[in-house]
Amino acid sequence: MALLVIGALLAAAAIGLWLLPRNSRWRWKLLGRMAAGILMCGSALTLLRFLFGSAMCGRYDCGEGPKVNWRKIAIALIGVLRWALE
């Protein structure tokens, strides 16, 4: 849960840095928007870490899928390729 809060704070800080230098010189705008972009990337990575690290992984139950007979698929594919190349 801490990662979710950190990600939200980083996003809020990035939005603030994006909007803060609105009426400033172009150099300050560029610097603020570069920092905002870096913070947004950090926020995205933090939220992905939350989702795939603690929120989802290992917390779902899936039954085994159907067994695939790869030999039959390979034989069918070879037959189709032979037919296409004739």
C-alpha positions in Angstrom: 0.0 0.0 0.0 2.9 2.3 0.6 4.0 2.0 -3.0 0.5 3.2 -4.1 0.8 6.2 -1.9 4.3 7.0 -3.1 3.2 6.7 -6.7 0.3 9.1 -6.1 2.6 11.6 -4.4 5.1 11.4 -7.2 2.3 12.0 -9.8 1.0 15.0 -7.8 4.4 16.5 -7.5 4.9 16.0 -11.3 1.6 17.8 -12.0 2.7 20.6 -9.7 6.1 20.9 -11.4 4.4 20.9 -14.8 2.0 23.7 -13.9 4.3 25.8 -11.6 6.4 27.5 -14.2 3.5 28.6 -16.5 4.3 32.3 -16.6 8.1 31.9 -16.3 10.9 32.1 -18.9 11.3 29.2 -21.3 14.4 27.9 -19.5 12.4 27.5 -16.2 9.6 25.9 -18.1 12.0 23.5 -19.8 13.6 22.6 -16.5 10.3 22.2 -14.6 8.8 20.0 -17.3 11.9 17.8 -17.6 11.7 17.3 -13.8 8.0 16.6 -14.1 8.6 14.0 -16.8 11.2 12.2 -14.7 8.8 12.2 -11.7 6.0 10.8 -13.9 8.3 8.0 -15.1 9.1 7.3 -11.4 5.4 7.3 -10.6 4.6 4.9 -13.4 7.3 2.5 -12.4 6.3 2.7 -8.8 2.6 1.9 -9.6 3.7 -0.9 -11.9 5.8 -2.3 -9.1 2.8 -2.1 -6.8 0.5 -3.8 -9.3 2.8 -6.6 -10.3 4.7 -7.0 -7.1 2.3 -6.9 -4.3 -1.2 -6.5 -5.6 -1.5 -9.4 -8.1 1.5 -11.8 -8.1 0.8 -15.0 -6.3 -2.8 -14.1 -5.3 -4.8 -15.8 -8.0 -5.8 -19.4 -8.6 -5.9 -20.7 -12.1 -6.5 -24.2 -13.0 -4.2 -26.0 -15.4 -5.0 -25.2 -19.0 -5.6 -27.9 -21.6 -2.7 -30.0 -22.7 -1.5 -29.1 -26.2 -0.4 -31.8 -28.5 2.4 -29.9 -30.3 3.2 -32.9 -32.5 -0.2 -32.8 -34.1 0.1 -29.1 -34.6 3.5 -29.5 -36.2 2.3 -32.2 -38.6 -0.7 -30.0 -39.6 1.6 -27.0 -40.2 4.0 -29.0 -42.3 1.0 -30.3 -44.4 -0.2 -26.7 -44.9 3.3 -25.5 -45.9 3.7 -28.4 -48.4 0.3 -27.6 -49.9 1.2 -23.8 -50.1 4.5 -24.5 -51.8 3.2 -26.8 -54.5 
